[in-house]
């Protein structure tokens, strides 16, 4: 009998989701038949974006978070008007959606928040970058998705200054065990 580990479960999930992301990986954007049901897609009251602290590549950094304190990310291959991650990909990287109104921050941020209609719905942007959470983060303060390569780009933690767009000091596979598949 083979022992099932957390890593085995994540690798299996990654294989299933990766199979469904073929269209997104080739550059086309599929419109999902239903909005992702992950926590980041729910309706928020009050502030949409907060700041918190997360360990990013072994260093404690101030990061942007959703209202539950989960680290927010952006994908370097997204553009200001279109997303590369939708459909099956969005189940691993849930987009930060706002059903109506304009996004707000719990404090002062140096760049602006906005909402842009994407293949995922009304998705929140910060400094022109679409925001997502990562299903591989199970608690506040985690940044397991930083540096994962996918869809012709790299996932980076969103920071107030947006200065985290540099390669992480260590590979995500060595710290988080999720590999570099991105989904």
Secondary structure, 3 states (H helix, E strand, C coil): CCCCCHHHHHHHHHHHHHHHCHHHHCCCCCCCCCCCCCHHHCCCCCCCEEEEEEEECCEEEEEEECCCCCECEEECCCCCCCCCCCCCHHHHCCECECCCCCCCECCCCCCCEEEEEECCEEEEEECCEECECCCCCCCCCCCCCCCCEECCEEEEECCCCCCCCCCCCCCHHHHCCCCCCCC
